[in-house]
């Protein structure tokens, strides 16, 4: 998990993962997404492959990369405990917003009567 978190801490790698979420693609298309030279993109892809986030296979002269969702599912399961904290807070915020809207409506009705 630590190596995966370290790998996705880099913005360029997250950009590559976001593209691969749409489907497999080659290095040329991935390199077009980043403002760095192709060898740099290949190094980022190697890091992602080493932590198991991407697979690669060859088709003719192209190396095709694809996303492996299994490690991300592991990360999702780890985040689940923290997500519950946010959901509780968002539920509380939703309640307060609804309470504020009701008060605003009641205030508007009172002002119309006056």
PLY file of the C-alpha trace (Angstrom):
ply
format ascii 1.0
element vertex 114
property float x
property float y
property float z
element edge 113
property int vertex1
property int vertex2
end_header
0.00 0.00 0.00
2.81 2.45 0.86
4.48 2.01 -2.51
1.17 2.50 -4.30
0.43 5.70 -2.35
3.92 6.95 -3.13
3.41 6.15 -6.82
0.10 8.01 -7.09
1.40 11.00 -5.13
2.89 12.25 -8.41
0.52 14.38 -10.51
1.87 13.06 -13.81
1.17 9.49 -12.76
-2.35 10.41 -11.71
-2.85 11.98 -15.14
-1.71 8.74 -16.78
-4.03 6.69 -14.57
-6.95 8.98 -15.39
-6.38 8.41 -19.11
-5.97 4.67 -18.67
-9.30 4.60 -16.82
-10.88 5.28 -20.24
-9.22 2.24 -21.76
-5.91 0.78 -22.90
-3.61 2.97 -24.96
-0.05 3.25 -26.20
2.85 5.31 -24.92
2.58 7.86 -27.73
-0.93 8.85 -26.72
0.01 8.92 -23.05
3.08 11.05 -23.75
0.87 13.64 -25.46
-0.86 14.26 -22.13
2.22 15.39 -20.25
4.65 18.27 -20.80
7.65 15.99 -20.42
9.79 13.96 -22.81
8.71 10.45 -23.74
11.49 8.78 -21.69
10.08 10.57 -18.64
6.62 9.24 -19.41
8.08 5.75 -19.75
9.72 6.11 -16.32
6.38 7.10 -14.78
4.70 4.13 -16.49
7.43 1.82 -15.18
6.75 3.03 -11.61
3.01 2.41 -12.08
3.70 -1.04 -13.50
6.06 -1.95 -10.64
3.36 -1.20 -8.05
0.82 -3.19 -10.06
-1.42 -0.32 -11.16
-0.90 -0.89 -14.88
-0.30 -3.82 -17.19
1.59 -3.66 -20.45
1.62 -5.86 -23.52
3.01 -5.53 -27.01
0.97 -5.19 -30.19
3.18 -5.01 -33.26
5.64 -2.22 -32.47
3.51 -0.59 -29.77
3.46 -1.13 -26.05
-0.14 -0.98 -24.87
-0.80 0.02 -21.27
-3.99 -0.74 -19.37
-5.23 0.01 -15.88
-5.37 -2.74 -13.27
-8.27 -1.90 -10.93
-7.45 -4.44 -8.22
-4.87 -2.30 -6.34
-7.21 0.67 -6.47
-9.94 -1.48 -4.94
-7.55 -2.24 -2.07
-7.02 1.51 -1.64
-10.80 2.08 -1.77
-11.32 -0.46 1.02
-8.67 1.28 3.14
-10.30 4.67 2.55
-13.75 3.32 3.48
-13.15 3.97 7.20
-12.23 7.58 6.49
-15.09 8.02 4.03
-17.52 7.22 6.87
-16.16 10.23 8.79
-16.87 12.53 5.85
-20.29 11.06 5.20
-21.29 11.78 8.81
-20.04 15.36 8.47
-21.78 15.83 5.12
-25.03 14.48 6.58
-24.73 17.01 9.42
-24.07 19.79 6.89
-27.09 18.70 4.84
-29.26 18.86 7.98
-28.02 22.37 8.78
-28.62 23.59 5.22
-32.15 22.16 5.26
-32.76 23.81 8.64
-31.51 27.12 7.24
-33.82 26.87 4.22
-36.84 26.18 6.44
-35.99 29.23 8.59
-35.62 31.35 5.46
-39.02 30.23 4.13
-40.67 30.88 7.51
-39.04 34.33 7.68
-40.34 35.12 4.15
-43.90 34.12 5.12
-43.72 36.27 8.28
-42.51 39.27 6.27
-45.40 38.88 3.75
-47.96 38.91 6.57
-46.47 42.03 8.12
0 1
1 2
2 3
3 4
4 5
5 6
6 7
7 8
8 9
9 10
10 11
11 12
12 13
13 14
14 15
15 16
16 17
17 18
18 19
19 20
20 21
21 22
22 23
23 24
24 25
25 26
26 27
27 28
28 29
29 30
30 31
31 32
32 33
33 34
34 35
35 36
36 37
37 38
38 39
39 40
40 41
41 42
42 43
43 44
44 45
45 46
46 47
47 48
48 49
49 50
50 51
51 52
52 53
53 54
54 55
55 56
56 57
57 58
58 59
59 60
60 61
61 62
62 63
63 64
64 65
65 66
66 67
67 68
68 69
69 70
70 71
71 72
72 73
73 74
74 75
75 76
76 77
77 78
78 79
79 80
80 81
81 82
82 83
83 84
84 85
85 86
86 87
87 88
88 89
89 90
90 91
91 92
92 93
93 94
94 95
95 96
96 97
97 98
98 99
99 100
100 101
101 102
102 103
103 104
104 105
105 106
106 107
107 108
108 109
109 110
110 111
111 112
112 113
